[in-house]
Amino acid sequence: MANISDVARTAGVSPATVSRVFNGGRVTAERAERVRKAAAELGFSPNRVARSLRMQRASVIGLLIPDIENPFFTSLARGVEDSAQRTNLSVVLCNTDEDVEKERRYLDIALAEQMAGVIVAAASRKRTDLSALTARGMPVVAVDRRPRAAAVDAVMVDNQHGGEDATAHLLERGYRRVACITGPAGASTSEDRLAGYRAAMHEAGVPDDWTRAHTRHADFRVDGGYAAMRELLALRTPPDAVFVANNLMTVGALQALREAGIEPPEFGVLSFGDVPWASLVRPPLTTVQLPSYDLGASAAALLQDRLAGSDKPLQTVVLRTVLQPRESTRGPDGAG
């Protein structure tokens, strides 16, 4: 029995276009005619009862994020919801815990429940698989993290540029042994921020071997940042500053420094990702500010365009970061 993918191949269109033809979406007359002709040739007839159920669920989208406890993703989720509400879309929030298997189960649920679309911050650049959704014509938008093989719309942050700016700032302030605590090796944000750090260190003439020895991967959480900072402090040539690739790991790194009797700005600390309390701690924390709310709102807008019938080529929107200097990177001599 022919399915929607068979009709799409025969008509020379995407499965999403076939879905729109039979569900009342906006499609050009020429494409609609090709789809109907292909469907007739193949004996394909959409199930009216199933289509009715899909229409009932068409106002629900899924949002998959790695860690709801992280203020960055909380703000991103708010951006998605606020934007979705403007077109009467409801959002189902799924917390994947950076776990590819848990993420896969949520993606399966999105298909089984016939959600209108999905926004996903991928648990892994290499292992997250969105092909089952795209093969069924479900609109998908990657946000903050994009799986390497996924042909989907995306809204990203220029993480490499932000990491390079952050590291260059530490070097300009007089720190010479700048370490990096980044996230899991499989996450695109981890790799991109680490690439920025390495580029700035290389530009400053720091040997690549030293940079590799003073890099630690952690889990984007407080405990991971704490353990990584303790390891770095125990090195034969410990750092005099650290670039930490997310806000929660920065909390752990600060705890480890305090336990060791080390305080900024004598030891420079710079966090990728702002938090509401960054200007309240003593000394105030230098951060790379991320447009988290705008990421979510932009992702929802892209998804809404697809749900409205847009046949534009796949889009990637890239948002820039902003470095916010504060006292935690004033310089090892306090001079700034």
C-alpha positions in Angstrom: 0.0 0.0 0.0 1.4 3.4 -1.0 2.3 5.9 1.7 2.9 9.6 1.9 6.6 9.2 1.0 5.8 7.2 -2.1 3.4 10.0 -3.3 6.1 12.6 -2.6 8.7 10.7 -4.6 6.3 10.2 -7.5 5.2 13.9 -7.5 8.7 15.2 -7.0 7.8 17.1 -3.9 8.6 16.8 -0.1 6.4 14.7 2.2 5.5 17.9 3.9 4.0 19.2 0.7 1.9 16.1 0.3 0.7 16.5 3.8 -0.3 20.1 3.2 -2.3 19.1 0.0 -4.4 16.7 1.9 -4.8 18.7 5.1 -5.8 22.1 3.5 -2.4 23.8 3.7 -1.1 26.4 1.3 0.4 24.8 -1.8 0.7 26.1 -5.4 -2.0 24.9 -7.8 0.6 23.2 -10.0 2.1 21.2 -7.0 -1.3 20.3 -5.7 -2.2 18.9 -9.1 1.0 16.8 -9.2 0.4 15.4 -5.8 -3.2 14.5 -6.5 -2.2 12.9 -9.8 0.5 10.8 -8.1 -1.9 9.8 -5.3 -4.4 8.6 -7.9 -1.8 6.7 -9.8 -0.6 4.9 -6.7 -4.0 4.4 -5.2 -3.2 6.5 -2.2 -6.2 7.8 -0.1 -5.7 9.6 3.1 -7.6 8.3 6.0 -10.3 10.8 6.9 -10.6 9.7 10.5 -6.9 9.9 11.0 -6.8 13.3 9.3 -9.5 14.6 11.7 -7.5 13.4 14.7 -4.4 15.1 13.3 -6.2 18.4 12.9 -7.3 18.2 16.6 -3.6 17.8 17.5 -2.3 20.4 15.0 -2.2 23.1 17.7 0.4 21.2 19.8 4.2 21.4 19.2 7.0 19.6 21.1 10.0 21.4 22.6 12.9 19.1 23.6 15.6 20.7 25.7 18.6 19.1 27.5 18.2 20.6 31.0 15.2 22.6 32.3 17.1 23.5 35.4 19.6 25.6 33.3 18.4 29.2 33.2 19.5 29.4 29.6 17.0 26.8 28.5 14.3 28.2 30.8 14.5 31.5 29.0 14.7 29.8 25.6 11.5 27.8 26.5 9.7 31.1 27.4 10.7 32.6 24.0 9.2 29.5 22.3 6.0 29.7 24.3 5.4 33.4 23.9 5.8 33.2 20.2 3.7 30.1 19.9 0.9 31.6 21.8 0.4 34.3 19.2 -0.8 31.7 16.8 -2.7 29.6 19.4 -0.1 26.9 19.5 0.4 25.0 22.8 3.9 23.7 23.8 4.7 20.3 25.3 8.0 20.6 27.2 10.3 17.6 27.2 13.5 17.4 29.3 16.0 15.0 27.7 18.8 15.3 30.4 21.5 15.2 27.6 20.4 11.6 27.0 20.1 10.5 23.4 17.9 7.5 24.3 15.5 9.6 26.3 15.5 12.1 23.5 14.6 9.4 21.0 11.7 8.3 23.2 10.3 11.8 23.2 10.7 12.0 19.4 8.8 8.8 19.1 6.0 10.2 21.2 5.8 13.3 19.0 5.2 11.1 16.0 2.8 8.8 17.8 0.8 11.8 19.1 0.9 13.4 15.6 2.1 16.8 17.0 2.2 19.6 14.5 5.9 20.0 14.7 9.0 19.8 17.0 11.7 22.2 18.2 14.7 20.4 19.5 18.0 21.3 21.2 19.9 18.1 20.3 21.4 15.9 22.9 24.2 15.0 20.5 25.6 16.4 17.3 26.4 12.9 16.0 23.8 10.6 17.5 20.6 12.7 17.6 18.4 11.3 14.7 15.5 13.4 13.4 15.0 11.4 10.2 11.8 9.6 11.3 10.1 13.0 11.8 11.3 14.6 8.5 10.5 11.4 6.5 6.9 11.8 7.8 6.8 15.4 6.7 6.8 16.8 10.3 8.3 20.3 10.5 11.4 20.3 12.7 13.5 23.2 13.9 16.9 22.7 15.6 17.7 25.4 18.2 21.0 26.1 19.9 22.4 22.7 18.8 22.0 21.1 15.4 22.6 17.4 14.6 25.2 17.0 12.0 23.2 15.0 9.5 19.8 16.7 10.0 18.2 18.6 7.0 16.1 21.0 9.1 15.6 24.7 9.8 17.9 25.9 12.6 18.4 28.9 14.9 22.0 28.9 16.3 24.3 31.1 18.3 27.7 32.0 16.9 29.4 29.9 19.7 32.8 29.8 18.1 33.0 33.6 17.8 31.8 34.0 21.4 34.4 31.5 22.7 37.1 33.3 20.8 36.1 36.7 22.1 35.9 35.4 25.7 39.4 33.8 25.6 40.9 36.9 23.9 39.4 39.1 26.6 41.1 37.0 29.3 44.5 37.2 27.5 44.1 41.0 27.0 43.5 41.4 30.7 46.9 39.9 31.5 46.1 36.3 32.2 48.6 34.0 30.5 47.6 30.4 31.5 44.0 30.3 30.4 42.2 27.0 30.8 38.9 25.9 29.4 36.1 23.8 30.9 33.7 22.8 28.1 30.7 20.5 27.8 30.2 17.0 26.5 32.3 16.1 23.5 29.2 15.2 21.4 27.4 18.5 21.8 27.8 21.1 19.0 27.9 24.0 21.5 30.7 22.3 23.4 32.8 21.8 20.3 32.2 25.3 18.9 33.0 27.1 22.1 36.1 25.0 22.5 37.1 25.8 18.9 36.9 29.5 19.7 39.0 29.0 22.8 41.7 27.1 20.8 41.7 29.7 18.0 42.3 32.6 20.5 45.1 30.6 22.3 46.8 29.7 19.1 46.6 33.3 17.9 48.3 34.3 21.1 51.1 31.9 20.5 50.2 29.4 23.2 51.4 25.9 22.2 48.6 23.5 21.2 49.9 20.8 23.5 49.5 23.2 26.5 46.0 24.1 25.4 44.9 20.5 25.1 46.4 19.7 28.5 44.4 22.5 30.1 41.0 21.6 28.6 38.4 19.6 30.4 35.1 18.2 29.2 32.3 18.1 31.7 28.5 17.6 31.7 27.2 21.2 31.6 26.2 20.9 35.2 27.4 22.2 38.6 29.1 19.0 39.7 30.9 18.7 36.3 32.3 22.2 36.6 33.4 21.6 40.1 35.3 18.3 39.3 36.9 19.8 36.2 38.2 22.9 38.1 39.7 20.7 40.8 41.5 18.7 38.1 42.9 21.8 36.5 44.1 23.3 39.9 46.0 20.0 40.5 48.1 20.2 37.3 51.8 20.8 37.6 51.3 24.1 35.8 47.8 25.2 37.0 46.0 27.9 35.1 45.6 31.5 36.3 42.2 31.9 34.5 39.4 29.8 33.2 36.9 30.1 30.4 33.8 28.0 31.4 31.5 27.1 28.6 28.2 27.4 30.4 26.7 29.0 33.4 26.0 26.0 35.7 29.6 24.7 35.3 30.8 28.1 36.3 29.0 27.8 39.6 30.9 24.5 40.2 34.2 26.1 39.2 33.7 29.0 41.6 33.0 26.5 44.4 36.2 24.6 43.7 38.2 27.9 43.6 36.7 29.1 46.9 37.6 25.8 48.6 41.2 26.2 47.4 41.3 29.7 48.8 41.5 31.3 45.3 39.4 34.3 44.5 38.8 36.3 41.3 40.1 38.6 39.8 43.5 37.3 40.9 42.3 34.2 39.1 40.2 35.1 36.1 36.8 33.6 35.7 34.6 34.1 32.6 31.3 32.3 32.0 29.7 31.6 28.7 26.1 32.3 29.4 24.7 35.1 31.6 22.7 34.6 34.7 20.5 37.1 36.7 22.9 37.0 39.7 26.1 37.6 37.6 26.3 41.3 38.6 25.4 40.5 42.3 28.2 38.1 43.3 31.5 39.6 44.6 33.3 40.2 42.4 30.7 40.6 39.7 31.1 37.8 37.0 32.2 38.5 33.5 30.0 36.7 31.1 29.2 36.1 27.4 25.5 37.0 27.1 23.4 34.7 25.0 20.2 35.7 23.3 18.3 32.8 24.8 14.8 34.2 24.7 15.4 35.3 21.1 16.6 31.9 20.2 13.4 30.4 21.3 11.2 33.0 19.8 13.0 32.8 16.4 12.8 29.0 16.4 9.0 29.1 17.0 8.6 31.7 14.2 10.4 29.4 11.8 8.2 26.5 12.8 5.1 28.6 12.4 6.2 29.5 8.9 6.5 25.8 8.0 3.1 25.0 9.5 1.6 27.9 7.5 2.8 26.2 4.3 6.2 27.8 3.6 8.2 26.0 0.9 11.3 28.2 1.3 14.7 26.5 1.2 15.9 25.4 4.7 17.0 28.4 6.8 19.7 28.8 9.4 19.5 31.9 11.6 22.6 32.8 13.5 22.4 35.1 16.5 25.5 36.9 18.0 26.7 36.9 21.5 27.7 39.9 23.6 30.7 40.0 26.0 29.8 41.7 29.3 33.1 42.5 31.1 32.9 42.7 34.9 35.2 42.5 37.9 36.0 38.8 37.8 38.4 39.4 34.9 39.9 42.7 36.0 43.4 41.2 35.7 45.8 39.3 37.9 47.3 42.5 39.3 43.8 44.1 39.7 44.7 46.9 37.3 42.3 45.9 34.5 
